[in-house]
């Protein structure tokens, strides 16, 4: 029969991993057939286990069986009472020697030789509720008094996950922790090496899984130089592994206390975040002590600022790469790491602001690769096209350009081309430096903007034809029809897609959305915008992770940078950036104001806490150079706004 000792707990929960020593004494009161066994308050007669600030006392159970041994005899005795004191009486035969050795629990196969008891510490031990465990103890007496000494240390396992079928303890250096052993009976019992490298907690008889609760495993005491692992299984699948680094000593009658919890992650509070922001991780099996939860991204540690069993608050660390998808890895008290869903890390720098006054209302902008900026002017008389040297913002070329020049771009030769709205054509500067037109009138109706790719394909936004038209070497290639009035264009870094904004404020054709055209398929998708017309009380960047909730105005200028960020200005009088989300999906990203206040036009020179870079007034065209410097044509302020990033 297997004997189990019970610990009656004074406190319920163990707060920490600890190891202490204790002695269990049975005080004999009769010689021969009956033993009076008690747990007294006397020194060396009290069995106490302390874990953190909690205590528990050993008590007898009427199911306890003791082997009284002498010579070749191994006589089974039983406990007659439960509690701190009991009489031990023979089950059948009685002991008949004045010097005896004893082993708890009774093992019919145990043998005695020269004061050494050979017995077995089971490698599989049932999970018994109420603090019961396999308690192995030995004693020696020449005067009828049995003073039992504990042989093993204990590993306390708290199971919090349903469906656990086995919990396995193992040293990381293949130490023998159970099996056949030889115990030298003494005040400090010595134990020979066992035969099993694992000890397993298994369901109690008649059960298929281990119910939630506290359980104990008896383990041979020793120093685990490399540490140990505790692994929980569901069937044959390991679901939780706790890895405890060495060296760790499990003393005789000492206790290791730990919790087996299956850590799961069901969601994170956002799928796009930047440094310093708080992300909430939702799941199960977390520790309510923040320091017990280790969260990292790759090899970068994250700070856990708050913790509950189902939610962790984590600060996004520095050192991540822009426009990259990451996952949080969560480990609870050394258990195996669990990964979160992915989030996209983004970064938008701070900017300093300057303004270049022009004396006229600028419209379109185009940067050359040799340090110049072209500006169109459709408000002066005559309309004109002006070229500025960026190093000192001095004008070098002015060309009269009638018929309402709007958006513009340069080709690979730095030749300037302009959407000439009223001419229904594309304007350019001929070899003699004069303003001229391409013969595109049959394809264009109120062209508003154009853009070149690296192969000098030119794409023109033909607003009132509801199309984007492709030309190559001044020859028509194809048209991409749409139901919108495309107003401003930019290519993505792959040159596979065109992002475009819809124009004509007040027009029924403006559905207040932001679009992407795939040039290979012709498919058009919405990447931002709820369809709500901008107005007081409804201005919004939408929800992070869902740009389709944002309020988008009449887009007049936009640029896509190499990281997929789309900067745009619109009729809300603000410069905003659309940051792509997980997997580069713009609809899963976010929109953020970079400069200005949505719905408020103002002077570029005025900065305040609500708009530290100053307000914008009717921004139209825009450009971004290779250093990330942003140029905005501020029609309402007759100036070029220059925003320089601060990294």
N, C-alpha and C positions, 0 to 999 in steps of 0.2 A: 504494500500500500504506500502511496506517495503522500507524505505529510506536507502541509502548507502552513506557514506561520502567517499571522495577520498583524498588521500595524493599524492601531486605532488612532486616527489622525486628530490632532488638536487644531490644526489649521488645514484649510482645504487645498490651496494652490501652492506649488513650489515656485519660487521667484527666480532661482538662479541655479547654476550648476555648482555642486559642492561635494566635498568628500570629508568624512569624519570617521573616527573610530568609536566602537562601542563594544561592550561585553555583555553577553547574555548568561546569567547564572541560574541554575536550578539548585535550590538548597535542599539537600536530602534530609529527611527527618526519621527514617527507619532503615534498618539494615536487613537485607535479604529480599523478601518477595514484594514489599511495597516501598515506594519512594514518595516522599512528600516534596513536591516541586513548587517553588514559589519565585516570584519576582519581587524582591524587597527594595526598600529605598536605601539600603546600606550601600556603602562604597563597593564597587566591583560587582554589585548584584542588580544593577539597573541596566536595562537594555534600551538605549535611546538613540534615535537617529535624528540628526539635525540637518536640515537643508535650508539655507538662508536663515530665516527667523522662525521656521516651523519645527515642531517636534512631533514624534510619534513613539508610542510605547508598545513593546511586544506583549501579547497576551496569548494564553493557551486556548486551544480549541479541542473539543472532545474527539475530533477526528485525528488529532496528532498521535503518531506512533513512534516509539523509540526502540532502538535495538540495544540491549544490554549484552556485552560481549566479554568473554573470558575463555582462554584456551581456544578450543574449536567451536565453542558455543556462541550462538547468536539468538538471543531470546527476545521475542516481541513483547513490548509493554505499551500500554495505552494511557492517555490522559483521561482522568475520570471527570474533571470539571473544566469549565471554560473560565477564563479570567486570569488574574495575576497569580493565583495559587491553585495547584492541582495535586491530586494524588496520582502517582503512576503505578498501575497494577498490571500484573501479567495478563496477556491475552489467553494463554493456555499454560505452558510450563513456566516455572519460576526460576530466577537466577539463584545460584547456590555457591557463589564464590565471594570472598571478602574483598578481593581486588577486581574491579571491573572497569571496562571501557564502555563508552556509550556513543551512539551515532543517531542523530535526528536529521532526517526521517529514517524510519526502519527500512533497511534494504536487505532482503533475504539472501542476496548474493554477496553481501559484504563479508570480508574476512579480516581477521586480526592476526598480526605477527609482530612481536617485539614492540608493542605499543604503537604500531602503525596500522591504521584502518584503511583497507582498500574498498572503495565504493564508487558510485557513479554520480556525477552531476549531469543531469539530462541536457542534451543539446537542443531539445525542444521542450518548452515549458508552457503550460496552458495559461491563457489570460484569464485570471480570476479577479472578480470585482471585490471591492471592499478592502483593498490593501493586502490581500493574500498573495503569497509568493512561495517559491520553492526555497525553504530555509534549511541550509545545511549547517549543522553544528556538531561538535564532539565534546566528550568529557572523560575524565579519569578519576577514580575514587578508590581509596583503601579504607575508608571509614564510613561508608554509606551515604556520603554527601556527594552529589553530582554537580559540578560547576561547569556548565556548558560554555564553550567558546565558539563564536561564529567562524566559519571557514571562508565564506564568500564575501564579495562586495556586491552591491546592487546597482542595477541600471533602471532608473524610473523612466517609463515611457508614457507620455500623455498622448492619447490618440484623439484627434479632433476631426478626422475625415472618415466618412462612411465607406464601407466596402473593403477595408483593409483586411487581408487574409493572413498576413505574416509580417513580423518585424524582426529583422536580423541584425545582430550586433557582431562586429568583426574587427579585430585589430588590423591596422594597415601593414604590419610586418608579419602577417600570418601567425600571430601568437596563438597558443592553445588556450582556449577560454572555457572549455567544458569537456565532458566525456569521462573516461576512466581515470581515476586519480588515487593517490595514496596520501593519507593525511597523518602526519606525526602529531599525536595528541600531546599538547603542552599548553602553557599559559598563552603562548603565541603560536598557534598551530602552524606547522609548515606543510605546504602542499606541493606534491610533485607535479610535473607538467602533465596537462591533460592530453586528450586525443582528438578533440574537435576544435577547429579554427573558428567556429561560429556558434552562437547561441540564438535560438529563434523563439520569439513569442508567437504562439499559435492559438487559434480559437479554442475555447473551452469545449469539453465534450458535448456533442449535440449541436454545436454552433458552426456556421459556415463562414463567419466573419467576426472580427474583433470589434465589439461595440465601443463607442466613444467612452473614454474614462482614463484613470490612472492605473498603471500596471507596473510590476517589478520583474526584472530578469536577474537571476543569480549568476554571477560571473566570477571566474577565478581571479583573485586579486593579483595585480602585477603592475609594472610600469610599461605603459604603451609609448615607446620612444617616438614612434612616428604618428601617434594618434590613433583614432578609430573611426569607424563609420557605423551609422545606424540607417538601415534601408527598409522602407515599408513597401509592401507588394500588394497589388490587386491581382489575384491569380498568380501568373508567372511574370507579370509585368511590374518592374520597379517604378513606383510613382513618386517617391520622395527618398532622397539620400541626404543625410546630414553628415557632414565631414568635419570632424574635430581634429585640429592640428595637435601634434605632440610637442614635447613630451607631456603625457598625462598619467598620473598614478591613481589607480583604483585600489584603495586600501581595504584590508579585511574589515568588513562591516561598514565600509564607506558607501556613499551613494553618488551616482551620477544622475542628474535630473535633466531631462530634455523633453521636448514636445514634438510628436510626429504630426505634422500638419501638411496637407497637400496644398501648395501654393498655386493658385490659378489667377489669371488676369483676364478679365472680360472686356475691358475698355479703357481708353484714356480720354481725358476731358477735351483734348484738341488734337487734330492731326497736323497742326503746323504751329511752330513755336520758335522763339529766339532766346538768346542768352538772358538769364535772370528771370525769365517768366516761370510761373508755377504751373505744373501739369499734375492733375490728379489721376492716379492709377487706381482703378476699381477692380476688385477681385475677392478672393478668399484666402484665408490662411496667413494673413499678415500678422505681425506682432504689434500690440498696442504700444510697445516701447519703441520709439522711433529709431534708436541706435541699434536695435536688433535686426532692422531691415537694411540690407545692403543693396543699393541701387546704383547701376553703372550704365554707361553707354560705351561699349568697347572697353578700353582700359581707362576711361575717364570716370571718376567717381561723381555721383550726384548727391546733393544734400537733401536729406529727408527732413522736412520741417514739421510735419504732423503725421500721426499714424493712428489708425484704428484697425480692427480685424478685417475690415472690408475696403479700406481706402488709404492710400498713401499720397501725401502732398510732396512733390519733388521739384527742386529748382533746376532748370536747364543750365548746364555748366558752360563755361567758356572752353574754347579749343576745338569746337566742332567745325566742319566744313560747310560753307554756304551751299544751298541748293542740293543737299544730300539727304537721303532718307535714313533714319536711325530707328532703333528699338531700345527701350529700356530693358535691362536684365535685372530681375529682382531675386535676391537670395535672403531667406529668413533663417537666422541663426545657423548658418553653415549648410543649409539644405541646398539641393541642386537648383540652379538658376532657371527662372521662367521668363520668357520674353513677352513683351507687350506688342500690341499692334504697332505698325510703323507710324512715325510722324516725320514731317519735312522740316528741317532746320533752315531758317531764313535769317538774313541779316540785311538791314537797311541802314547805311551810315548816317551820321549827322552831317549837316552842311553849313557852310558859311555863305552869306548872300551879298552880292554886289549888283549894281545896276548901271547899264550904259544907256544914257539918254540919246535918242536919235533925232528928235524933232519932227518925226512923222510916225504914223501908225504901222508897225511892221505886221506882216502876215505869215508868210512861209519862211522856213530856214533850211539851209543845206550846208553841211560841213565838207570841205575838201580834205584830201589826205596830206596836203602840203601847208596846212595852217591858215586856211581862210574860211570865212563864213559868208554865204550868200543870203541876202534878205530881200523878200518881195514886199512891194508897197502898192496896195490897190486903192488907197484913200487919197493920196496926193494927186495933183494935176500938173503934169501928166503922171500916170502910173509909172513905176520904175523898178529896176532891179539893181541892188547895190552890193558890192563886194568889199568885205572888211578883212584887214589883217589882224588876226587874233592877238598877236604879241603886244600890240598897243591900241587895238580897236580903231585904227585909222582906215578911212575908206580909200580904196584904190581904184575902183571902177564903178561907174554909174551908167546904166543903160535905160533909156525910155522903153517901157514895156507896157503897152496899152492893153485893153480888153481884160482887165481885172486878173492880174496874176495872183494865184493862190499858192498851193503847195508846190514844192520843188525838190529836186534831188540831183546829184551828180553821178555820172557813169564812171567806169574804171579809168577814164582819161581825165577825170575832173572837169568834164564838160557839163554845164548847167542846163537843165531842162525844167520847164515850168508849166503847170496846169493853167492854161489861159481860159478862164471860165467863159467869158462872153464870146470868145472867138471859136468856141467848141473845138479847140485844138490844143496842141502842145507847143509852147514857145521855147525858143532857144536863141543863142547868140551865134550868128554865122561867122564865117572865116574873116569877114571884114569888121567884126565887132558890132554888127547891127542886130536888132531884134527881128526874128523871123518865126514862121510857123511851119509845123509839119502838116501834111495833108491828111488829117485824121477825122475831118468833120463828119464823115458818114458813119463813124463808129462812136463819136463822143457827143454828149449833150451835157453841158455844164460840168466839165471836168474840174475836180476840186483838189486832187492831190495825186502824186505819182511816186514810185519807188523803183530803184534798179536793184537787180541781184548781181552776184559776182560775175555772171556771164553776160551782163548788159542786156538781159531781158528787162523791158520796162513795163510796169503794171500801172494803169491809170484808173483812178476812181471816177467813172462816168456817172455822176450822181443821178441825173434825171433820166438816164437810160436804164437805171437799176442794174448796173453791171460793173465788173472790173475787167478791163481790156488789156490783153498782153500784146506787146510789140517787140520786134527784134530787128535791129539794123534798119529802123524806120519802116518796117513792113509789119502789117497786121498778122497776128498769129491766131488768137482765139479770144472769145469772150466768156466770162464766168457770170452768168445771170444770177440775180438775187432779187428779192422782193423789198430790199431796203435802199436807202439813198446813201451809199457809201461816201464818206466825207473825208476820212483820213486813213492812211495806210502805213503799215510797216511789215517787213518780213521777219520771220523768226530766224534763229542762228543756223538752222538746217536748210533754210530757203525752201522748205517743203510746204510752209503755211504762210498765209497773209492774215494778220490781225487787222480788223478795220472797225472804225466807229461810224455811227449813223449820224447824218447831218440834217440841216434845215430845221432849226428850232421853231416849234409851232406847227410843223408839217404833220399831217396825218400819217406820213410814211415813217416818221421817227417813232420807233417803239421803245426807245430808251434802253437799248441793250448793246452789248459788245460782242463782236463775232470773230470766228476763225474760219477761213476758207482753206481747205486742203487742195493744193494745186494739182495733185495727181488724180484725185477722184472728183473734184468739184463739190464735195460735201461741205456744207456750212453748218456750224454748230455755235450755239450761244456759250460764251465763256464767262460772262458776267452780266448782271442787270436783272432787276425784278420786273421791269416794264413800267415802273412808277415814274411819272414825270417829276423832275426836281422842283421842289417848292418849299417854302418855309414850313418847318415842322416835320418834313419827311426826308431831309438830307441824311444819308446813311452810307457807311462803308460795308454794311451787311455783317453777317456772322463769319468769324474765322472758320475756315473749312467749307464754306458755302458762299461763293461769290455771286451766286444767282439771287442772293437777297440784297445786294447793293443797289443803291440808286445811282444811275448813270445818266449824265447829261449829254448834250450835243458835243461829241468828241471832235476837237479841232486839230489836235496834234498828238502823235504817239511814236514811241521808239521801243523796240524790243532789244534788250541787251543780251550778251553772250550766255548769261545764266538763266535766260528765259523770263526774266522780270520785264513786264510791260509797263513803262511809264507813260502816262497820258494826262493831257489837260482837256477840260471840257467847260461847258457853260456854267458849271458851279463855281467858277473862279478859283479852282484849286488844281495843284499838281498832285496826282496820286500815282501809286504804283500797285500793279496787280502782280502778286507773288504766286507762282505755281505751287500746288500742294504735292502730296505724295504721288510719286511716279511721274511728276511733271504735269499733272492734271491741273489746269488753271481753275476749273470749277471747284476744286477742293482746296484752293489756296485762300488768300486773303487780300483785301484792298486796304491800303494805308495812305493817309495824307502825308505828303512830303513837305509841301509849302502851301500857304494860303489857308483860307477858311471857306468851307463849302457854303455857298449862298451869300457871301459877303465880298464885294469888290472893294479894293482899297489901294492906297499908295504903296509902292514897293519899298519906300524908305521907312515906313512906320512898322516897327516890330513891337510886340507885346507878349504877355504870357500866353495868350490864346493863339498867337501866330508869331513865334519868335523869329521867323525868317521874313516877316512882313506879309501883308496881304497881296494878292494878285488881282489884276483888273483885266478881264477879257483876254486871257491867254489864248494864243492861236497856235502857230507852228512851234516845234521844239526839236532839239537835237541833243545827242550825248556823245562826247568824244571818247577816245580810247583810255583816258584817265578818269572817266566817270563824271566829268564836269558837265552839268546840264545847262543848256541855253534855251530860254523861253522867249518867244516873241510876245511881248505884252502890248496888245493893241490899245487897250484903254489907258495905258500909262506912257505910250510912245517911247518904249525902251526895250532893251534886251536884258532880261534878268539872267544872272549867272550864278549858279549854285555849285560850290566846290566841295566835294566830299572830304570829311575829316575822319580818317581811319585810326 
